[in-house]
Amino acid sequence: MPRSVRDVVFVDGVRTPFGKAGPKGIYHETRADDLVVKAIRELLRRNPGLDPAKIDEVAIAATTQIGDQGLTLGRTAGILAGLPQSVPGYSIDRMCAGALTAVTSVAGSIAFGAYDAVIAGGVEHMGRHPMGEGVDPNPRFVSEKLVDESALFMGMTAENLHDRYPSITKQRADEYAVRSQEKAAKAYADGKIQQDLVPISVRRTDASTGETGWGLVTADEPMRPGTTLESLANLKTPFRVHGNVTAGNAAGLNDGATASIIASEDFAREHDLPVKMRLVSYAFAGVEPEVMGYGPIPATEKALAKAGLSIEDIDLFEINEAFAVQVLAFLEHYGIADDDARVNQYGGAIAYGHPLASSGVRLMTQLARQFEENPQVRYGLNTMCVGFGMGATVIWENPHWEGK
C-alpha cells in the first residue's frame, strides 16, 4: 500500500553533566549504562504525556561497545530505566556522530510510519573505555596506503587540517577557544544549560583513607571559564612539534550521556508533547580520513541540497568543537566570521566536553533552546566531524517561527 512521509519532530532532550575522563573525574566510579538510565528516566519524568508502553524503540550509541557500554545498550538501558519489556532497543556506532545517527536512523523509521515515538541518544565513558580500546585496525590500511597513518589519531588529523587551511593559525584557534569558554560561562550564568541537565549521584572513594562517599553532580566538569589567550599560548602541542593543536583549543577526554524523544508530529500533538524542532533534512559524507575535520563541509552541502536551501537560509549553527580548527575550516569555507553571533551561542565542546557518541544530542538540545528564544529564526543546523573521515549534518526548522 502507498505510504505518505510524516513530519518528524524533536520533542525533548536531556543530558548528564559531562565529566573529565580518568581516575580524578566525577564519573570514575559510575557505570556508563547508569548514566544512560538516568537520562531516560528524566525524559519520562519531564514528559508525562508519553506512555512508556508507546515507545517503539530505544536507540543508544556508544563508540566503544564493550563492558558497561556493551550488551545491546539500547535494550539493556531501557529495561534498567523501567521501560516495559515490550519496548525493544539496539546499539549504534558512528564514533562522534553516534547519537546524531541514532536520531536520524529512527527519524527515517518514524517518517516511514514504522514508529511513532522513540528514545535516541548516546553515551561515552572514556575513563572506563578509552577511544580505541580493544580495536585492531586492519594493517592493510597503512601497508596498502589506503590511508595515512595519521588518520588513526584524531589530533594528528586536526594538525593536517591546519596544513590544508594555512590561514587558520594557532592564534585563531586559541581565540576561538577562549570565546567558546566565555560563551559557555555566560550560558551557565544565564541559566540556559542547567534546565536540560540531569543531576547525577556519584560515588567517590578517597584514595588516602579508602572511605567511600557520595556527591551530586549538577554542572559540567571540563569548563574553564577563566581561560585567556595568554594561558593558552604556551600549552604543549602533543601531536606535532611546533604544531597548532593543544589541550586548550580542542575538546578533552570526557564521560557523559544524552537522550532525546523523537516522534512524529501528529503523535506529539495528540499526546500533548512539546514540539521543539521539526526535521528538515540530514546528510552524511565521507572525506579523506587524514583530514577528518573537513567532513562537516560536504555533509552540510548535501543536507542543504536535499532541503532546497542555501547556507544563507541558516540562522543558527550548533557545530561540534572536537577541535577549534574543524569549526574554523567550516566557517571559512562558507564565508562566516570566526565570531559570528549565530554560531554556538552557548559555547561548545571545547568548554563542555565531548563524550564522543553522546555529543550529537547535546547539539540538538542547545539548538532547540535557541529556537525557542529566537522566533525570528526559521532554520538551524547541527554538524560535526566524525572519526575516520566523515561528516554529519542535520537541518531543523523552528516550530516557533513567526513568519508562518
VOFI-800724 format. One record per residue (C-alpha): z, y, x; residue number from 1. Coordinates in steps of 0.001 Angstrom, whole numbers, plus 524288, in hexadecimal, padded with zeros to 5 digits. Last residue first. Layout:
<kolvexs>
+-------+-------+-------+------+
:     Z :     Y :     X : resi :
+-------+-------+-------+------+
:     Z :     Y :     X :  NUM :
...
+-------+-------+-------+------+
</kolvexs>
This chain:
<kolvexs>
+-------+-------+-------+------+
:     Z :     Y :     X : resi :
+-------+-------+-------+------+
: 82373 : 879FF : 81191 :  404 :
: 825C9 : 88520 : 81B1A :  403 :
: 83497 : 8842F : 81AB7 :  402 :
: 8358A : 87809 : 82323 :  401 :
: 841FD : 8708F : 81FD2 :  400 :
: 83AD6 : 86374 : 82053 :  399 :
: 83768 : 8667D : 82E98 :  398 :
: 82C19 : 85E0A : 832EE :  397 :
: 82D68 : 854A0 : 83E4A :  396 :
: 824CB : 850FB : 849DC :  395 :
: 828AA : 8455E : 85245 :  394 :
: 824A6 : 8440B : 86085 :  393 :
: 825C0 : 8391C : 86A89 :  392 :
: 820EF : 83897 : 8789B :  391 :
: 81E88 : 82D38 : 881A5 :  390 :
: 81DEE : 829DE : 89010 :  389 :
: 82765 : 81F63 : 8943C :  388 :
: 8330D : 8262D : 88E17 :  387 :
: 8310B : 82F07 : 88266 :  386 :
: 82F43 : 83DB0 : 8816B :  385 :
: 83452 : 8446E : 87557 :  384 :
: 82FEF : 84C16 : 86984 :  383 :
: 835E9 : 850DF : 85CED :  382 :
: 82E25 : 85A3B : 85497 :  381 :
: 82F55 : 86572 : 84B22 :  380 :
: 8278C : 86A43 : 83F89 :  379 :
: 829ED : 873BE : 8343F :  378 :
: 832D6 : 87E2D : 839CF :  377 :
: 836C8 : 88989 : 830E7 :  376 :
: 841ED : 88117 : 82BC1 :  375 :
: 84888 : 8822A : 83924 :  374 :
: 856CA : 87DE0 : 83886 :  373 :
: 853F1 : 87134 : 83157 :  372 :
: 8488A : 86E5D : 83A59 :  371 :
: 85181 : 87098 : 84601 :  370 :
: 85B0C : 8665D : 8410B :  369 :
: 84FFC : 85C99 : 83F41 :  368 :
: 84B24 : 85F5B : 84D0B :  367 :
: 85891 : 85C03 : 85277 :  366 :
: 85912 : 84F45 : 84AF9 :  365 :
: 84B61 : 84BA7 : 84F3B :  364 :
: 84DF3 : 84DF7 : 85DA3 :  363 :
: 85A80 : 84611 : 85CD1 :  362 :
: 85298 : 83B6B : 855F7 :  361 :
: 849A5 : 83A25 : 861BF :  360 :
: 854EE : 8398B : 86B6E :  359 :
: 85A5D : 82C02 : 86880 :  358 :
: 85150 : 823C2 : 870F7 :  357 :
: 85483 : 82B1C : 87D8D :  356 :
: 86283 : 83021 : 87CFD :  355 :
: 85DD9 : 83DCB : 88095 :  354 :
: 86896 : 847B9 : 882D1 :  353 :
: 86D27 : 853C6 : 87B63 :  352 :
: 869F2 : 85E4C : 8856A :  351 :
: 85D93 : 85988 : 88C26 :  350 :
: 85B01 : 85270 : 87F5F :  349 :
: 85863 : 85EB6 : 877B7 :  348 :
: 85C23 : 86C79 : 873F5 :  347 :
: 85EC1 : 870B8 : 865F4 :  346 :
: 85227 : 8787C : 86458 :  345 :
: 84A4E : 86DFC : 86B3B :  344 :
: 83D99 : 875CB : 86B37 :  343 :
: 83A9C : 88010 : 860EF :  342 :
: 84110 : 88AE6 : 868DC :  341 :
: 836E1 : 889BF : 873A0 :  340 :
: 83E09 : 889FE : 880C2 :  339 :
: 83417 : 88274 : 888D7 :  338 :
: 82905 : 88969 : 881CA :  337 :
: 81F46 : 88151 : 87A06 :  336 :
: 81140 : 88044 : 87ED7 :  335 :
: 80F6B : 87271 : 879AE :  334 :
: 80E4A : 86BF9 : 886FB :  333 :
: 818F2 : 8749E : 88C8F :  332 :
: 82266 : 870C6 : 881D4 :  331 :
: 81FFA : 86251 : 883B8 :  330 :
: 82123 : 86367 : 8928A :  329 :
: 82DBA : 86B2C : 890BF :  328 :
: 833BC : 8608A : 88855 :  327 :
: 8309D : 855EB : 8924D :  326 :
: 834F7 : 85E8F : 89D86 :  325 :
: 84270 : 86030 : 89778 :  324 :
: 84493 : 85192 : 8980E :  323 :
: 84876 : 84837 : 88D2D :  322 :
: 848E5 : 85463 : 884DE :  321 :
: 84456 : 84F5C : 877CB :  320 :
: 83C46 : 8597D : 870B5 :  319 :
: 840A2 : 85EDE : 8638A :  318 :
: 8364F : 868FC : 8600C :  317 :
: 83656 : 87270 : 854A4 :  316 :
: 82B20 : 87AF8 : 84FF2 :  315 :
: 81FC5 : 87184 : 85072 :  314 :
: 8134F : 8767D : 84A01 :  313 :
: 80EAC : 87CB3 : 856C3 :  312 :
: 80E73 : 86F12 : 85CE2 :  311 :
: 8036F : 86BB0 : 853A2 :  310 :
: 803C2 : 863DD : 8470C :  309 :
: 7FAF1 : 859F2 : 84059 :  308 :
: 80643 : 8506A : 83FDA :  307 :
: 7FF56 : 845C6 : 847A4 :  306 :
: 7FA9E : 85002 : 85143 :  305 :
: 80861 : 8555B : 8531D :  304 :
: 80DD8 : 847C7 : 8558E :  303 :
: 80330 : 844A8 : 85F72 :  302 :
: 804FD : 85157 : 866F6 :  301 :
: 813A4 : 84F5B : 866A5 :  300 :
: 81278 : 841DE : 86CAB :  299 :
: 808ED : 8474B : 876BF :  298 :
: 812FB : 85175 : 87B39 :  297 :
: 81F81 : 849AF : 8794B :  296 :
: 81B4C : 83FCD : 883BB :  295 :
: 81B01 : 848E2 : 88F95 :  294 :
: 828E1 : 844DA : 89310 :  293 :
: 82465 : 8371A : 8969B :  292 :
: 81CC0 : 83C2F : 8A235 :  291 :
: 81C5A : 82F9F : 8AA43 :  290 :
: 81ACB : 827A9 : 89DBF :  289 :
: 80D41 : 82D8A : 89BEB :  288 :
: 80CAC : 83172 : 88DA5 :  287 :
: 80E23 : 82A3C : 880B8 :  286 :
: 80EF6 : 830B0 : 8737D :  285 :
: 8174B : 82F7D : 86754 :  284 :
: 814E3 : 836B1 : 85AA9 :  283 :
: 81BC8 : 83BC0 : 84EA4 :  282 :
: 8180D : 842A1 : 84224 :  281 :
: 81D5A : 84AF2 : 836F8 :  280 :
: 82ADF : 84570 : 83423 :  279 :
: 8331D : 84DBC : 82AEA :  278 :
: 84001 : 85327 : 82FD5 :  277 :
: 84DB3 : 85566 : 82A58 :  276 :
: 84C90 : 84EC6 : 81D20 :  275 :
: 85A76 : 84CA1 : 8187C :  274 :
: 85D7A : 840B6 : 81026 :  273 :
: 85EF9 : 841EA : 80175 :  272 :
: 85AF3 : 833D5 : 7FEFE :  271 :
: 84E32 : 8370B : 7F7F1 :  270 :
: 84AFD : 841E0 : 80192 :  269 :
: 84CB7 : 838DE : 80D47 :  268 :
: 84500 : 82DD6 : 806F4 :  267 :
: 839A5 : 836E2 : 803BA :  266 :
: 839CC : 83C7D : 81181 :  265 :
: 838A4 : 82F07 : 81773 :  264 :
: 843D3 : 82C8D : 820A6 :  263 :
: 848C3 : 82E1C : 82E96 :  262 :
: 85770 : 82E2A : 830BE :  261 :
: 85B5C : 830F5 : 83EC4 :  260 :
: 86371 : 82B48 : 849CD :  259 :
: 866E4 : 82F5D : 8579A :  258 :
: 86E7B : 8293A : 862C4 :  257 :
: 8742E : 82D56 : 86FD6 :  256 :
: 875D3 : 82ABF : 87E56 :  255 :
: 86FF5 : 832EB : 88943 :  254 :
: 86987 : 8338B : 89687 :  253 :
: 865FB : 841B6 : 898E3 :  252 :
: 85B54 : 84A78 : 89382 :  251 :
: 853DE : 85229 : 89DBC :  250 :
: 85477 : 85FE5 : 8A359 :  249 :
: 86251 : 85EF9 : 8A8B8 :  248 :
: 861CD : 8510D : 8ADEA :  247 :
: 8567A : 8557D : 8B645 :  246 :
: 847A4 : 854FE : 8B5EC :  245 :
: 84005 : 85E60 : 8BEAA :  244 :
: 83E5C : 85772 : 8CB96 :  243 :
: 8424E : 85B3E : 8D96F :  242 :
: 843A0 : 84CB9 : 8DC7D :  241 :
: 83FBE : 84538 : 8D04A :  240 :
: 846CD : 83DDD : 8C58C :  239 :
: 854A1 : 8423E : 8C8A2 :  238 :
: 85239 : 850FA : 8C89A :  237 :
: 85FFD : 8556C : 8CBD0 :  236 :
: 865B9 : 86142 : 8C510 :  235 :
: 864E0 : 86E1C : 8CC7A :  234 :
: 85ED5 : 876E8 : 8C234 :  233 :
: 865B4 : 8715B : 8B658 :  232 :
: 87298 : 878A1 : 8B7D9 :  231 :
: 86B6B : 88537 : 8BB12 :  230 :
: 862D4 : 88411 : 8AF1B :  229 :
: 86F19 : 88335 : 8A6EA :  228 :
: 87583 : 87883 : 89EDA :  227 :
: 881C5 : 87CCE : 897A8 :  226 :
: 87EBD : 8750D : 88B5F :  225 :
: 87E37 : 867EC : 89275 :  224 :
: 87C5E : 85DE6 : 8879F :  223 :
: 87CFF : 84F5A : 88B1B :  222 :
: 88899 : 84BCF : 88239 :  221 :
: 8834A : 84ED1 : 874C5 :  220 :
: 88E00 : 85208 : 86B09 :  219 :
: 8971B : 84B38 : 8615D :  218 :
: 89C9F : 83FB5 : 868F7 :  217 :
: 8A9D9 : 83B27 : 86412 :  216 :
: 8B349 : 834C0 : 86D8C :  215 :
: 8BA69 : 8280E : 86F7D :  214 :
: 8C34B : 822EA : 87A1F :  213 :
: 8C45F : 81729 : 882FB :  212 :
: 8CDC4 : 81685 : 88E74 :  211 :
: 8C8FF : 8106B : 89B22 :  210 :
: 8D10B : 81A58 : 8A2A6 :  209 :
: 8C76C : 81F7C : 8ACC6 :  208 :
: 8BAC2 : 81C0E : 8A5CA :  207 :
: 8BF4A : 821B1 : 898D9 :  206 :
: 8B86F : 819DD : 88E4B :  205 :
: 8B0B2 : 82148 : 88409 :  204 :
: 8ADB6 : 81D71 : 87615 :  203 :
: 8A4D0 : 825D5 : 86DEE :  202 :
: 8A517 : 82AF5 : 85FFC :  201 :
: 897FB : 830F7 : 85C7E :  200 :
: 895A4 : 83D3F : 85472 :  199 :
: 887E1 : 83CB8 : 84EAD :  198 :
: 88013 : 84908 : 851B1 :  197 :
: 876F2 : 84F3F : 847B1 :  196 :
: 87F7E : 85AE5 : 84413 :  195 :
: 8836A : 85CC9 : 85244 :  194 :
: 87627 : 8618E : 856C6 :  193 :
: 873F0 : 86E8E : 84FEE :  192 :
: 881F9 : 8737E : 85049 :  191 :
: 87E73 : 880D4 : 855F8 :  190 :
: 8861F : 87E6F : 8627B :  189 :
: 87FAA : 8711E : 863B7 :  188 :
: 87217 : 876F8 : 86215 :  187 :
: 875CD : 88193 : 86BD9 :  186 :
: 879B9 : 87757 : 875F8 :  185 :
: 86D11 : 86FFA : 873A2 :  184 :
: 86523 : 87C7C : 8753B :  183 :
: 86BE3 : 87FB4 : 88219 :  182 :
: 86A38 : 871F5 : 8877F :  181 :
: 85BCB : 871D0 : 883F8 :  180 :
: 85A00 : 87F6D : 889AD :  179 :
: 85FD4 : 87AFC : 896A5 :  178 :
: 856A4 : 86F58 : 896E4 :  177 :
: 84AB6 : 877FC : 894A0 :  176 :
: 84E9C : 880B1 : 89FFC :  175 :
: 85066 : 8749D : 8A87B :  174 :
: 842D9 : 86F9C : 8A514 :  173 :
: 83CDC : 87CEF : 8A7B3 :  172 :
: 843A1 : 87DD4 : 8B4F5 :  171 :
: 83F99 : 86FEA : 8B838 :  170 :
: 831A9 : 8745C : 8B67D :  169 :
: 82860 : 871AD : 8AB66 :  168 :
: 81C1C : 8786F : 8B099 :  167 :
: 81945 : 86C33 : 8B889 :  166 :
: 816A5 : 864D4 : 8ABDE :  165 :
: 81173 : 85794 : 8B032 :  164 :
: 81B04 : 85750 : 8BB82 :  163 :
: 82648 : 85AC2 : 8B264 :  162 :
: 821D0 : 84F42 : 8AA23 :  161 :
: 822EC : 8466C : 8B5F9 :  160 :
: 830F7 : 84B09 : 8B7E5 :  159 :
: 83398 : 84732 : 8A9CA :  158 :
: 82D76 : 839E1 : 8AC33 :  157 :
: 836B5 : 83856 : 8B7B4 :  156 :
: 8425B : 83AB0 : 8AEF6 :  155 :
: 83D90 : 83052 : 8A581 :  154 :
: 83CB9 : 82591 : 8AFA4 :  153 :
: 83361 : 81A54 : 8ACC3 :  152 :
: 82789 : 8234A : 8ACCC :  151 :
: 82A95 : 826AE : 8BAFC :  150 :
: 82501 : 81976 : 8BEE8 :  149 :
: 8177F : 81E4E : 8BB41 :  148 :
: 81176 : 8171D : 8AFF2 :  147 :
: 80736 : 80C84 : 8AE5E :  146 :
: 806A1 : 80C23 : 8BD38 :  145 :
: 80494 : 7FD67 : 8BD63 :  144 :
: 810EB : 7FB57 : 8C562 :  143 :
: 8183C : 805F9 : 8BE11 :  142 :
: 816ED : 801D8 : 8AFDE :  141 :
: 81406 : 7F3ED : 8B43D :  140 :
: 82247 : 7F257 : 8B839 :  139 :
: 825E9 : 7F0C7 : 8A9C6 :  138 :
: 831F5 : 7F8DB : 8A731 :  137 :
: 83E33 : 7F062 : 8A607 :  136 :
: 84831 : 7F6AE : 89D0F :  135 :
: 85682 : 7F2CA : 89CEE :  134 :
: 85BBB : 800A6 : 89D48 :  133 :
: 85075 : 80A44 : 89DD6 :  132 :
: 857DE : 815A3 : 897FA :  131 :
: 8664A : 8134A : 89A13 :  130 :
: 86CFE : 80ADA : 88FD5 :  129 :
: 87B95 : 80D02 : 88E52 :  128 :
: 87B59 : 81B27 : 892BB :  127 :
: 86DB7 : 81D2D : 88D4D :  126 :
: 87297 : 81A49 : 87FAD :  125 :
: 8665F : 81D61 : 877EE :  124 :
: 86562 : 81D8C : 86952 :  123 :
: 85AF8 : 81FA5 : 85F17 :  122 :
: 857D3 : 823A7 : 8515A :  121 :
: 851BD : 81FA7 : 84483 :  120 :
: 8582E : 81CE6 : 83766 :  119 :
: 84E37 : 81A29 : 82CCF :  118 :
: 84B4C : 81E34 : 81ED9 :  117 :
: 84022 : 81A99 : 815B6 :  116 :
: 83945 : 80FDD : 81D3F :  115 :
: 82C76 : 80840 : 81BC2 :  114 :
: 825B6 : 8139C : 8150B :  113 :
: 81B78 : 816F4 : 81F41 :  112 :
: 821E2 : 82415 : 82203 :  111 :
: 82EFD : 81D2E : 8239A :  110 :
: 8293E : 8132F : 82CFA :  109 :
: 822F0 : 81DE0 : 83503 :  108 :
: 82FB6 : 8254D : 8354E :  107 :
: 836A2 : 81911 : 83A28 :  106 :
: 82E92 : 81933 : 84689 :  105 :
: 82F27 : 827F9 : 84814 :  104 :
: 83E06 : 8282E : 8478C :  103 :
: 83FF6 : 81C96 : 850AD :  102 :
: 835FE : 822BB : 859C6 :  101 :
: 83E1B : 82F2D : 85A9B :  100 :
: 84A31 : 826E0 : 85CEE :   99 :
: 84384 : 81FE0 : 8683C :   98 :
: 83C52 : 82B76 : 86E18 :   97 :
: 843D8 : 82B14 : 87AEE :   96 :
: 84080 : 81C9B : 87D15 :   95 :
: 8375E : 817EF : 87270 :   94 :
: 83FED : 80CCE : 86DEC :   93 :
: 84327 : 80802 : 86040 :   92 :
: 84DCB : 7FFC0 : 85A3B :   91 :
: 84E1A : 7F9F6 : 84C9C :   90 :
: 85503 : 7FA7A : 83F9F :   89 :
: 8563F : 7F3F1 : 83267 :   88 :
: 85EB9 : 7F85D : 826E4 :   87 :
: 862A7 : 7ECAC : 81E72 :   86 :
: 86F07 : 7EB59 : 82678 :   85 :
: 873F1 : 7F78A : 81FA4 :   84 :
: 876B1 : 802BE : 82905 :   83 :
: 88458 : 80306 : 82EA1 :   82 :
: 881A7 : 809F0 : 83B7A :   81 :
: 88358 : 7FD27 : 842E8 :   80 :
: 878BF : 7F6F3 : 83A71 :   79 :
: 86F6F : 80229 : 83CE2 :   78 :
: 872A1 : 80238 : 84B6C :   77 :
: 86F1E : 7F3CE : 84C37 :   76 :
: 86214 : 7F55D : 8455A :   75 :
: 85D7C : 80189 : 84C4F :   74 :
: 86279 : 7FC4D : 85948 :   73 :
: 85A45 : 7F007 : 85999 :   72 :
: 863D7 : 7E959 : 862F7 :   71 :
: 863A2 : 7F39C : 86DBC :   70 :
: 86A24 : 8009C : 8707A :   69 :
: 877A5 : 7FA72 : 8721F :   68 :
: 871FF : 7F17C : 87C7F :   67 :
: 86369 : 7F328 : 87E54 :   66 :
: 858F7 : 7FBA3 : 87872 :   65 :
: 85780 : 8061E : 882CB :   64 :
: 84EFB : 81047 : 87C3D :   63 :
: 855F2 : 8103E : 86F3C :   62 :
: 8507F : 8135E : 861CD :   61 :
: 85669 : 810C3 : 8547A :   60 :
: 84E87 : 80DE3 : 84839 :   59 :
: 856CF : 80AD7 : 83C34 :   58 :
: 84EAB : 806EA : 83065 :   57 :
: 84D84 : 807AA : 82194 :   56 :
: 859B1 : 80F7F : 81E68 :   55 :
: 85B96 : 80DEF : 80FBB :   54 :
: 867DC : 8059D : 8114B :   53 :
: 86E36 : 810E2 : 8189A :   52 :
: 86D04 : 8192E : 80C26 :   51 :
: 868D6 : 82691 : 810C8 :   50 :
: 86EB5 : 83123 : 8082D :   49 :
: 87AED : 830FA : 81095 :   48 :
: 8738F : 837AC : 81BAD :   47 :
: 87D69 : 83CEA : 8256A :   46 :
: 8857F : 8307C : 8257C :   45 :
: 87967 : 8280A : 826F2 :   44 :
: 8749D : 83003 : 83288 :   43 :
: 88232 : 82F8A : 8389F :   42 :
: 8826C : 820B6 : 83798 :   41 :
: 8754D : 81FCD : 83E7D :   40 :
: 879DD : 82890 : 849A9 :   39 :
: 8868A : 82110 : 84B71 :   38 :
: 87F16 : 8142A : 84BCB :   37 :
: 875C6 : 8195F : 85621 :   36 :
: 8811C : 81CF5 : 85F1E :   35 :
: 88746 : 80FAA : 85C9E :   34 :
: 87AAB : 80932 : 8610F :   33 :
: 87BA9 : 80FF9 : 86E3A :   32 :
: 88990 : 80B59 : 870A1 :   31 :
: 8940F : 814FB : 874C3 :   30 :
: 89BB7 : 8139A : 88180 :   29 :
: 89328 : 81CA9 : 889A3 :   28 :
: 8907D : 82540 : 87DE3 :   27 :
: 896D7 : 831D9 : 882CA :   26 :
: 890A6 : 830E9 : 89030 :   25 :
: 898B2 : 82F27 : 89C92 :   24 :
: 8946D : 82110 : 89EA2 :   23 :
: 8860A : 82441 : 89CC8 :   22 :
: 87CD4 : 82B22 : 89377 :   21 :
: 88023 : 838CD : 88EEE :   20 :
: 8820B : 839F7 : 8805F :   19 :
: 87A31 : 83E53 : 8749B :   18 :
: 88176 : 841FA : 86835 :   17 :
: 87DB9 : 837F7 : 85E14 :   16 :
: 87210 : 83AD3 : 855D0 :   15 :
: 86E47 : 83E3A : 84806 :   14 :
: 861D9 : 83F4E : 84013 :   13 :
: 85E7B : 841FB : 831F4 :   12 :
: 8538E : 84091 : 8280E :   11 :
: 8477F : 8412B : 83097 :   10 :
: 83C4E : 83FC9 : 8270C :    9 :
: 83068 : 83739 : 824C1 :    8 :
: 82617 : 83AD5 : 81AAC :    7 :
: 81FBF : 82EEC : 81469 :    6 :
: 81248 : 8297D : 81777 :    5 :
: 80B36 : 823FB : 80BAE :    4 :
: 808E6 : 81574 : 80A25 :    3 :
: 7FD56 : 80DD1 : 80512 :    2 :
: 80000 : 80000 : 80000 :    1 :
+-------+-------+-------+------+
</kolvexs>
